[in-house]
Amino acid sequence: MLGEGEGVSQALKSTIVNASCSVIAAEKPDTERVRVFMRIGNYAYQQILALQRPLLSEPEQLTAREHEFLYRATVIGERPSDVAAQLGVKISTVRTLRQKASIRLDAGSQEQAAWRMIETGQLFRTGRKGRTRSR
C-alpha cells in the first residue's frame, strides 16, 4: 500500500487530503476552484507515479542519442530519413540507435518503446551521458 514506508512525503499526503476535502464543498465550486483541484490532483498523481517507477541502473538507461532518436520516432513521429537530414547523420545510424534503444527497453515495436519510456520515466528526460567514443 502506498504510504506505508514507501517514501510518500508528508506534503504529498496533506496535498491529497486537502484536495479531497476541498472538493467536498456544500456549494458547487466555480471554474477557477475546479482548475486548482485539477492541478493539485495532477501534481499528486505525478508524484505517485514517480514513486512507482523502477530505479534503473546506468546500463538500463537510454543514452542521450538513443533517447533523442527514439523520442523523435515515437513522440514526434519523424521518419529516419528526416531525422538523419536534420542531424547530419546517416539513415543507418538513426535506425541502429533506435533499434539499440528498443532492445534496451525490451520493446518489440515503436509503440511498446514509447510505453516503456513512460513506465520507466525516460520519456521526458534526456538520456544519460554515454562514454566518449574513441576513434
C-alpha atoms as one frame of an Amber mdcrd trajectory, in Angstrom:
protein
   0.000   0.000   0.000   1.306   3.391  -0.926   2.274   5.420   2.106   3.375
   2.555   4.314   7.119   3.108   4.353   7.250   3.776   0.625   8.642   7.289
   0.926   5.478   9.308   0.382   6.242  12.740   1.776   4.040  14.394   4.366
   3.498  17.293   1.959   2.077  14.938  -0.662  -0.216  13.306   1.889  -1.526
  16.671   3.066  -1.972  17.845  -0.536  -4.119  14.828  -1.358  -6.152  15.171
   1.845  -6.662  18.930   1.375  -7.661  18.489  -2.255 -10.205  15.817  -1.405
 -11.610  17.897   1.485 -11.874  20.962  -0.749 -13.842  19.044  -3.358 -16.435
  18.027  -0.781 -17.924  21.502  -0.507 -21.544  22.376   0.193 -21.859  24.647
  -2.837 -20.866  23.974  -6.411 -17.250  25.136  -6.937 -16.556  27.823  -9.513
 -14.402  27.206 -12.567 -11.221  28.594 -11.012 -11.513  26.293  -7.990 -12.045
  23.317 -10.285  -8.841  24.251 -12.121  -6.999  24.413  -8.810  -8.380  20.999
  -7.821  -7.285  19.584 -11.160  -3.757  20.991 -10.783  -3.445  19.597  -7.254
  -4.768  16.220  -8.360  -2.424  16.137 -11.354   0.557  17.027  -9.172  -0.329
  14.320  -6.659  -0.848  11.785  -9.454   2.556  12.593 -10.994   4.249  12.257
  -7.609   2.634   8.866  -7.018   3.707   7.712 -10.486   7.255   8.863  -9.798
   7.337   6.763  -6.633   6.210   3.687  -8.552   8.848   3.961 -11.288  11.627
   1.436 -11.071  15.100   2.672 -10.255  17.180   1.953 -13.326  20.845   1.163
 -13.257  23.037   3.107 -15.665  23.209   0.348 -18.313  19.387   0.183 -18.362
  19.011   3.908 -19.059  18.953   5.187 -22.615  21.902   7.229 -23.796  21.266
  10.817 -24.855  21.488   9.902 -28.557  19.274   6.831 -28.207  16.745   8.931
 -26.314  16.742  11.695 -28.913  16.322   9.376 -31.886  13.669   7.219 -30.223
  11.820  10.294 -28.907  11.722  11.766 -32.409  10.312   8.494 -33.726   7.726
   7.782 -31.051   6.545  11.199 -29.900   7.130  13.446 -32.894   6.644  10.693
 -35.478   9.598  11.633 -37.671  10.918   9.206 -40.240  14.553   8.054 -40.080
  15.371   9.968 -43.278  14.017  13.227 -41.785  15.993  12.780 -38.564  19.153
  11.920 -40.490  18.820  15.022 -42.680  18.172  17.319 -39.703  21.034  15.985
 -37.600  23.520  15.366 -40.393  23.957  11.631 -39.829  23.367   8.559 -41.963
  19.971   6.879 -42.024  21.630   3.654 -40.895  22.892   5.462 -37.769  19.375
   6.576 -36.905  17.953   3.101 -37.447  20.746   1.440 -35.467  20.327   3.749
 -32.473  16.546   3.344 -32.493  16.997  -0.420 -32.600  19.507  -0.354 -29.712
  17.137   1.803 -27.673  14.240  -0.578 -28.329  16.382  -3.525 -27.267  17.482
  -1.689 -24.104  13.798  -1.021 -23.320  12.846  -4.619 -24.188  10.312  -3.358
 -26.719   9.284  -5.073 -29.930   7.739  -2.041 -31.634   7.758   1.758 -31.568
   4.542   1.754 -29.549   5.963  -0.610 -26.945   9.111   1.524 -26.784   7.002
   4.618 -26.092   5.125   2.831 -23.303   8.352   1.529 -21.794   9.784   5.056
 -21.871   6.711   6.251 -19.974   6.820   3.349 -17.484  10.488   3.884 -16.688
  10.232   7.672 -16.556  12.556   8.246 -19.501  10.148   9.843 -21.958  10.639
  13.470 -20.978  14.131  13.198 -19.505  17.249  13.423 -21.545  19.244  10.247
 -21.659  22.397   9.560 -19.720  25.666  10.845 -20.988  27.410   7.993 -22.697
  31.102   7.320 -22.710  33.123   9.340 -25.167  33.790   7.419 -28.322  37.373
   6.649 -29.215  38.330   6.755 -32.852
